[in-house]
Structure formats: C-alpha cells, structure tokens
Amino acid sequence: MKQSADAKLVAEAVAHSVGNRREVEASKYAGCFSCCATFDVSEVREWLDEWTVPEKQNRVRRWTARCPRCSAPTIIGSSSGLLDDQGYLPILHHVIKHQPTVQ
C-alpha cells in the first residue's frame, strides 16, 4: 500500500515538473524536489526545450524549468496546488531518494 502511495506522489510531481513553463510562470513561487529549495518564480531563468514526439511533423515544443539553486529540472509551481503543504517537497525528496533501484 505504501509503495502505491509513494508511486502516486512521484507520478504527480513528475507530471507537474515536465513541460511546466505556463504553470511556473502563473505561480507566485516555485519549489524544487531535488534540493527542496523554494524561491520566487522570477529566479527561474533556465528552461530546457523538449519535444513531445520525435517525428518533426507532429512534435510540439514544451519548456521545462530548471532550478536556480541546483539546476535540476525538478521544479513545481505553486499554482499546481502541490506546494500548499510545506512538507510536500521534503517528503517527495525522501521518497525519491529511497526508492529501490531497478536493475
């Protein structure tokens, strides 16, 4: 049961951390689940440009925020509603750090 709750937590965070430019720019602040820092969205200056599919005719560019503290692409904007709980980032960081590795 705990593993499914952890998987849901990670999936929810990842869904909000990829292709998130609009969500981050619509937020008052953002947080990084790699380093657990929170900061004003004006500090986000780096964006990864990613593509949704490899075929040129069908692809759409999506921009992913990089953390101004650790440079990881693991930013979540406050407009997602996930950062309302102050414990969210540390819990998520702990879950990801302690996930069993698949070999």
N, C-alpha and C positions, 0 to 999 in steps of 0.2 A: 504494500500500500504506500509506504513512504517513497519507494522508488518511482511510482507513478506520479506522486505529488511533486517530487523533485523534477521529473521529466517535464511535467506540465509547466512548472516555474521557469525552467530553462527555455522551453519552446516559446513561451510567451515573451520572454526577454529578447530572444533572438529575433522574433517576428518584429519587434519594435526597434531593433538595433541595425537592421539592414534596409537600405533604401529609405532612410528616415529623414531626409532633408526637410521636407514640408512639416513634418511633426516636430522636429527640433526647432525650426525657425518659428513655429507657432507657440513655442513653450516660453515660460519665464526663466526657467533654469533647466539644467540637464545633469545627469549623473552617469558615471562610468562604472560598470560592474567588473572591470578588470582591476582598477586601483581604488574603487569606492569613493572617488572624489566627486563632489558636486560643485557646480560653477554656473555662472551666468552664460546664457547661450551666445552672447556676443564674443565670448572667448573661443568659441569653436571657429577655427579658421581653415582647417584642413578637411577635405572631403575626398573620399575615394569614389571614382566614377566606375560603376559596374554596369554590366549589361544583363538583361533578364534571360536572353537566349543567345546561342552562338550564331544563328543564321542572321546575316546582315539585314535582310528584308523584314524580319519580324522583331528585331530587338529594340528594346526601349532602354534608354539610359536611366539609371537610378543612382542617386548620390547617397553615400553613407558617411556619417560624421565620424571623425577621429578625435579621440580625447586630447585636449590641450595639455594634459599632465603626463600621460603615459603613451600617447599616440596609438592606442589600440582602437579598433573600430567597434567598440562596445558601449556606445552612448545610447541613453534612453532619455527622451524629452519629458518634461513634467506634464505636457498636455496628454500624454498616454494614460495618466492617472496612476501609473505604477509607482511613482515616487512619492505619493501621498503618505505612505508608510515609511517612516525614517529608517526602519530596519530592513527594508527591501534589498538595498544594494549589498550590505554585508552578508545577509542570508544567501542571496544569489551567488555572491563571490565564493562563499564557503561551499555551497552545493557544487558548483563547477569545479572548484579546486579539488574536492574529494570524490569526484565521480570516478568509478572504476574505469580503467583504460581498456579498450577493446583491442585484442591482438589477433 
